[in-house]
Amino acid sequence: MSSLIFVVIMGHWAMETNAAYLGFPMLDGPNVALVGEIVDFGCEVKTFPEELILLQLYKEGDRSKFLGEYTSIKGEKATFMVVVRASYEGFLECVASVQNNSRIQPTVSYRHHLRVVEPVRGAKLVVQSGPVEFYEGRTLSLRCNVTSGNHLSYSWLFNGQHVLQSPFRFPVHEQLLVYRTTPRDSGSYACVAANQFNETEVYTAHSPEVLITVKELVSDADISFTVVKRSFQNYSALVTCRSTRGTLPITFSLYNRTDFVTNKTVDDWNATFTIAVELDYHLGWLQCQAENGDRITHSRWMALEVVSVGGPGTIHFDYDIGEDFCVVGLRLFCQVAKGSHPRYQWFLNGSLLESRGTFYWAVHQPPQPPALLLSVGRSSAGTYHCEVSDSFDNTTSIKSEDLYLDMEGVYSIDG
């Protein structure tokens, strides 16, 4: 009796299971697809009751809208024809449910990943850091935007050459950062965005070039002046303001202490101003300012004073001794008591020496006194003297004492 009861119970259990059990659907299809492409996904349930089975394709996490739907009458495999959109990228799942029977719970397939490739197009370079013209030292920030496309890789071009990472250039995905820019960073920039499908089809978009100009800051200003004679007792100072670098034009301004004197904007690295002067009078302290748009530099203060040469002229010498204790070289020096713009001339036996000859070289490198360098020999023997006059007016000059040099080894001074 007990064995009969066991059989009846088991048979009832098996019958109920076949009627109420819905197996898990199996989803298959491509793993990668292009946007706009029509692709097929298949979904099949191997174990099912004798009822209509509804198969639906969803994006995982979003059951508000199905991507495909199919009613399977006798366990037919569903085929979903899907027009691929970019938003479909991610995990897809197939949901199986029994129509008109809420007692049987729906089942869900293992998720299937779909990678959606949208071909890139419409690359455009955007200057995030601001204007395309700016002064050196700032950071240049560029971004490569595209109209459409995903799974992108980027490359950057500077004057047609690929940009490699360096201490001051950082290409990072869709951005290029250039730190501590200099004028050498001026040029044409472009970006290339690319993606590919199935490792066989490559899509690229090349942005139009953007011209970047990095301007050079003006260097520290310098100031100097020379004097010219206009007429009898009428003199002018030609004050020169100068910088060694900087994008042109440059505006040079001249100040006498706090008083503005004048300025000039020039396409050059120097400008000259003419100022009337009186000899032997201190006319103030001048300073130059240089500006080219983003920086102002200042020169040292310079006294505007023109002192006429005067006082006695003196000449002296020193020499170099060789290994055999013989004189191998001589240096003559010429000085006057005063004079801000002196001109020096050297004479041998009453004849003017040019700046350089076979046995001598006249040099003047302020603040060192002017010197005449001599080699030892017969041609350099004789009587030397120097004459000093104002560089701007040679009507008067001061003559030094004579210095006689006997190159055979005897040195004497004949006053």
MITORZA-831882 format. One line per 3 residues: number of its first residue (from 1); for each residue x negated, y, z of C-alpha. Coordinates in pm, 1 decimal. Each point is the difference from the previous one (the first is absolute). Layout:
BEGIN
NUM> X Y Z; ...
//
This chain:
BEGIN
1> 0.0 0.0 0.0; -274.2 238.3 86.3; -177.4 -65.1 -332.1
4> 313.0 93.2 -194.6; 32.5 326.0 183.6; -362.7 84.7 -87.9
7> 58.8 -49.7 -371.2; 310.6 211.8 -3.3; -174.2 283.2 177.6
10> -299.9 -5.7 -233.7; 216.6 -4.9 -308.9; 197.5 298.2 119.3
13> -320.0 194.2 68.3; -140.6 -65.3 -344.2; 319.9 102.2 -173.4
16> 20.7 325.3 188.2; -364.2 85.4 -77.4; 40.3 -45.6 -376.2
19> 304.1 217.3 2.9; -137.7 286.3 209.2; -373.3 25.8 -74.2
22> -149.0 259.0 -243.4; -367.9 -44.3 -76.1; -251.5 277.3 -27.8
25> -27.8 154.7 -345.8; -327.6 -4.9 -189.0; -98.1 324.2 -176.5
28> -249.2 15.7 -286.3; -105.6 261.9 -250.0; -288.4 224.7 -103.8
31> -232.5 149.5 260.0; -71.9 312.3 -203.8; 207.5 196.9 -249.0
34> 3.9 333.1 -180.7; 252.6 270.9 73.0; 285.0 -29.7 -251.2
37> -87.1 -357.6 -88.6; 280.9 -261.9 4.7; -110.0 -303.6 197.0
40> 173.0 -316.1 118.8; 16.3 -125.6 357.8; 134.8 -346.0 71.4
43> 179.5 -114.5 315.4; 117.8 -352.4 74.2; 155.1 -184.0 294.6
46> -66.4 -375.2 7.1; 241.5 -86.7 280.8; 348.1 146.7 -12.6
49> 364.7 -86.1 74.5; 252.6 -62.2 -274.7; 95.3 361.9 -17.0
52> -93.4 310.6 -197.8; -340.9 135.1 107.0; -72.8 371.5 -30.8
55> -368.9 80.4 -61.3; -116.6 359.8 39.4; -340.7 163.2 -47.1
58> -98.6 276.2 244.8; -292.8 218.4 91.8; -103.5 -115.7 344.8
61> 139.3 224.2 269.5; 270.0 152.1 -220.7; 325.9 -196.5 -33.7
64> 197.4 306.7 -105.3; -52.2 -71.6 -370.5; -87.2 -322.1 -176.4
67> -235.5 -14.1 -297.1; 175.9 -297.4 -155.5; 296.5 -230.2 65.3
70> 99.7 -345.9 -121.9; 276.4 -248.4 84.7; -119.1 -358.5 -8.5
73> 283.4 -249.9 -56.0; -181.5 -332.8 16.6; -338.7 100.0 130.3
76> -118.4 166.9 -319.7; -315.8 200.3 35.6; 63.9 374.0 -8.1
79> -192.3 219.8 -240.6; -11.4 368.6 87.5; -95.1 232.5 -286.4
82> -147.7 306.1 173.1; -98.5 332.9 -153.2; -302.3 82.5 217.1
85> -12.9 323.4 190.9; -288.8 140.3 201.8; 209.2 -27.5 315.8
88> 21.8 -377.7 -42.7; -362.1 -43.0 103.4; -26.7 -205.2 315.5
91> 160.4 -321.5 116.6; 310.7 -142.1 -165.1; 231.0 -264.7 143.4
94> 287.3 -215.1 -122.3; 305.3 -33.8 223.1; 232.9 -300.0 -46.8
97> 351.8 -3.2 139.9; 309.5 -217.7 -44.5; 289.6 189.2 -149.7
100> 327.2 -5.4 190.2; -152.3 -190.1 290.7; -126.2 212.0 282.9
103> -68.0 -301.4 219.1; -315.5 -82.9 -192.7; -274.3 249.6 76.9
106> -190.9 158.6 -289.1; -362.4 -104.3 -50.3; -298.2 205.7 -118.0
109> -296.4 -102.7 -213.2; -362.3 54.5 79.9; -92.3 351.6 -105.5
112> -165.3 52.8 -335.4; -239.5 291.4 -54.7; 33.9 214.2 -310.3
115> -264.9 251.0 -99.6; 143.5 268.6 -226.3; -237.6 186.8 -228.3
118> 101.9 335.2 -141.3; -242.2 111.9 -274.0; -170.4 324.8 93.3
121> 66.7 316.2 -197.3; -19.6 376.0 36.6; -322.6 52.4 196.4
124> -53.2 356.1 117.5; -279.2 150.7 207.4; 106.5 229.9 285.1
127> -243.6 234.8 177.7; 113.8 -35.5 359.2; -265.8 230.2 142.3
130> 129.1 310.4 -180.3; -129.0 209.9 -291.2; -215.9 -150.5 -273.8
133> -255.0 279.7 55.0; -154.6 39.2 343.8; -330.5 63.2 174.3
136> -253.3 -263.3 96.5; 9.6 -172.4 336.4; 370.9 -81.1 -6.3
139> 153.3 -346.8 -36.4; 154.4 -91.9 -333.4; 299.2 -232.9 36.7
142> 149.8 -158.6 -312.3; 293.9 -239.6 -26.3; 108.5 -219.8 -289.5
145> 379.9 -11.2 -32.4; 186.7 -223.0 -245.1; 351.0 22.3 -142.6
148> 53.5 -373.7 50.5; -197.9 -310.6 81.1; -99.6 -216.3 293.0
151> -281.5 -228.8 109.8; -235.5 267.6 -129.1; -373.9 34.1 -0.4
154> -170.3 333.8 -59.4; -323.0 122.8 -149.0; -130.6 355.9 -16.4
157> -191.1 180.5 -271.7; -224.3 305.1 28.9; -106.9 146.8 -333.1
160> 93.3 -334.3 -156.2; -213.3 -208.0 238.9; 134.4 -232.4 268.7
163> -21.8 141.6 352.2; -182.1 -226.6 243.3; 14.7 37.8 374.5
166> -279.4 211.5 142.1; -62.9 189.3 326.1; 221.6 287.2 -119.9
169> 234.5 -168.1 -250.8; 265.0 -242.9 121.3; 237.8 -156.8 -254.8
172> 265.3 -168.6 217.0; 287.9 -156.9 -196.1; 204.8 286.0 -145.1
175> -214.8 270.4 163.9; -341.6 148.2 -69.7; -166.0 208.4 269.8
178> -310.7 207.5 -70.4; -156.3 146.1 314.0; -239.8 296.5 25.6
181> 50.7 94.8 -363.0; -268.3 179.7 -200.0; 2.1 145.9 -352.6
184> -126.8 -340.8 -118.7; 351.2 -129.8 75.3; 146.7 228.7 -266.7
187> 137.7 -183.4 -300.2; 288.7 -202.8 -138.0; 173.2 -253.6 222.9
190> 246.3 -269.2 -104.4; 148.8 -314.9 146.8; 94.2 -333.1 -153.9
193> 273.6 -211.2 159.5; 31.3 -365.6 -100.9; 193.2 -317.1 77.5
196> 31.2 -342.6 -160.9; 244.9 -282.4 -55.2; -98.5 -368.5 23.0
199> -367.5 95.6 -30.2; 48.6 34.0 -375.0; 183.2 325.0 -62.5
202> -166.0 317.6 130.6; 178.3 336.2 6.3; -181.4 331.7 44.8
205> 94.0 366.5 26.3; -262.9 271.2 -46.6; 70.8 339.3 152.4
208> -78.1 323.9 -184.0; -329.5 154.6 107.8; -2.4 276.3 258.0
211> -286.4 250.5 -4.7; -140.4 75.2 346.0; -230.5 298.8 48.7
214> -206.6 20.4 318.2; -141.5 349.3 34.5; -338.1 72.8 153.3
217> -6.8 217.3 310.0; -216.7 308.9 -22.1; -336.9 -36.1 172.9
220> -141.6 236.1 261.4; -57.3 346.6 -139.0; -340.4 164.0 -25.1
223> -87.2 366.6 -35.5; -296.7 192.0 -138.8; -67.6 328.9 -172.2
226> -240.9 172.1 -231.5; -46.6 371.5 -57.6; 4.5 192.5 -328.0
229> -87.3 360.2 -70.4; 276.7 180.4 -186.1; -165.1 339.6 -31.0
232> -230.8 225.5 199.9; 63.5 -83.8 369.6; 316.6 -185.4 -95.1
235> -2.1 -369.4 97.5; 250.2 -283.8 12.5; 1.8 -336.2 171.9
238> 115.2 -292.8 -210.1; 152.2 -226.8 265.1; 42.2 -360.1 -116.5
241> 241.0 -239.3 168.8; -65.9 -361.0 -93.5; 128.4 -352.8 58.2
244> -158.5 -315.0 -135.3; 319.3 -201.7 -62.0; 377.3 25.2 -9.4
247> 279.7 -23.3 -254.9; 29.9 324.1 -194.9; 122.7 269.6 16.5
250> -148.3 128.3 325.4; 88.9 324.4 173.5; -299.4 173.8 157.0
253> 69.3 274.0 254.4; -251.9 243.4 144.2; 27.4 142.1 353.6
256> -198.6 262.7 188.7; 53.6 -132.4 350.1; 379.0 -2.3 35.7
259> 60.2 239.2 -290.6; 105.0 -150.4 -331.0; -212.7 140.7 -281.8
262> 112.4 -175.4 -320.2; 60.7 -339.8 -158.2; -12.7 -183.1 -333.2
265> 158.5 -319.1 -133.3; -236.5 -160.5 -248.9; -41.5 -322.9 -196.6
268> -349.1 -35.3 138.5; -179.8 -87.3 321.4; -125.8 353.3 58.4
271> 116.1 358.1 -20.7; -195.9 324.6 17.3; 115.7 325.7 159.9
274> -164.1 339.5 -49.5; -39.1 225.3 304.3; -172.0 339.1 15.5
277> -288.8 11.4 249.8; -238.2 251.8 149.7; -359.9 -95.7 55.2
280> -117.5 -50.3 359.6; 351.9 10.2 149.6; 182.6 -286.4 167.2
283> 336.9 -17.1 -176.0; 167.1 -275.6 197.4; 33.4 -376.5 7.6
286> 146.4 -181.5 -298.8; 164.3 -339.7 -19.4; 144.0 -200.3 -290.3
289> 309.5 -218.1 12.7; 73.8 -264.3 -263.1; 343.7 -156.1 -56.1
292> 141.7 -232.2 -265.7; 342.3 -79.4 138.7; -36.8 -230.4 298.8
295> -306.4 119.5 185.5; -179.3 323.8 87.3; -373.4 -0.8 64.1
298> -219.3 278.3 136.1; -357.6 99.6 -64.2; -250.2 115.8 257.5
301> 0.1 369.8 94.4; -251.1 200.6 -205.1; -129.8 346.3 80.1
304> 47.8 245.2 -285.1; -322.0 193.3 36.1; -249.8 93.2 -270.3
307> -340.0 87.1 145.4; -260.4 155.1 -228.4; -346.3 -153.4 3.1
310> -244.4 194.5 214.2; -296.6 -15.6 227.7; -342.9 -138.1 -75.9
313> -38.8 -305.6 -217.3; -219.5 -278.2 132.7; -157.8 -304.9 -156.8
316> -151.7 -300.8 175.4; -82.6 -359.9 -83.2; -46.3 -347.7 134.6
319> -150.4 -309.3 -157.7; -16.8 -378.6 -5.4; -318.9 -194.3 77.9
322> -85.3 -324.8 -175.1; -181.4 -308.5 132.0; -341.4 151.7 -75.7
325> 95.0 316.8 192.7; 27.3 200.2 -321.3; 289.5 232.2 -75.9
328> 237.7 -173.7 -242.8; 290.5 246.2 -6.3; 85.5 358.7 88.7
331> 324.9 180.1 85.8; 27.4 379.1 -11.4; 286.4 176.4 181.4
334> 140.7 349.0 -55.2; 208.2 201.4 248.1; 140.1 348.7 47.9
337> 132.2 166.2 314.6; 361.5 22.1 -124.4; 225.1 -58.1 -297.5
340> 313.9 -207.3 -48.7; -33.1 -65.1 -374.6; -373.0 -0.9 -77.5
343> -160.0 -102.6 -327.0; -355.4 -134.1 18.9; -269.4 12.4 -266.0
346> -350.2 -149.0 13.4; -310.5 139.0 -165.5; -343.6 -147.9 -68.4
349> -272.4 246.9 -84.1; 272.6 256.6 -70.5; 189.0 -222.7 -245.7
352> 358.7 -110.4 71.3; 44.8 -371.5 53.0; 310.6 -162.8 -138.6
355> 201.5 -242.1 211.8; -220.5 -296.9 -91.0; -337.1 -51.9 -167.0
358> -266.9 -265.8 -42.9; -148.9 53.7 346.4; 277.3 175.8 198.7
361> 368.9 -11.2 85.9; 193.6 294.3 147.0; 281.1 -125.5 225.5
364> 257.5 175.5 215.8; 236.8 -212.3 207.9; 165.9 221.0 265.6
367> -18.9 23.6 292.0; -365.4 -94.2 -57.5; -222.8 287.1 -119.1
370> -94.5 -5.2 -368.8; -314.0 -199.1 -73.5; -249.0 -44.1 -280.8
373> -132.8 -356.3 -19.0; -351.3 -26.6 -141.8; -224.4 -282.2 -108.7
376> -371.0 28.4 76.5; -217.9 72.0 -302.2; -181.5 262.9 -198.5
379> 317.2 128.1 -168.8; 166.3 77.2 333.8; -288.4 212.5 135.1
382> 48.8 373.4 16.1; 181.9 284.8 173.0; 369.8 -48.0 86.7
385> 266.1 240.1 116.5; 381.3 7.2 7.1; 247.9 277.2 -69.7
388> 350.2 19.1 147.1; 292.8 205.0 -132.3; 377.4 -4.8 38.3
391> 152.3 -259.5 -232.5; 260.5 252.9 -108.2; -238.5 295.1 -45.8
394> -367.2 -33.4 -96.3; -75.2 369.5 -16.9; -207.1 -26.8 317.5
397> -205.3 -288.9 130.7; -228.1 -82.7 290.9; -343.9 -141.7 -71.8
400> -183.5 -230.2 239.2; -370.1 6.6 73.4; -234.5 -191.6 -231.2
403> -113.5 -350.9 84.1; -314.4 -128.8 -166.8; -41.0 -376.0 -35.7
406> -329.5 -157.0 -98.1; 84.1 -356.2 -96.8; -357.6 -113.9 41.2
409> 65.6 -6.3 372.4; -30.1 368.1 107.7; 316.1 176.9 113.5
412> -7.9 369.2 79.0; 259.8 274.7 30.4; -75.0 327.1 -173.2
415> 229.8 268.4 138.2
//
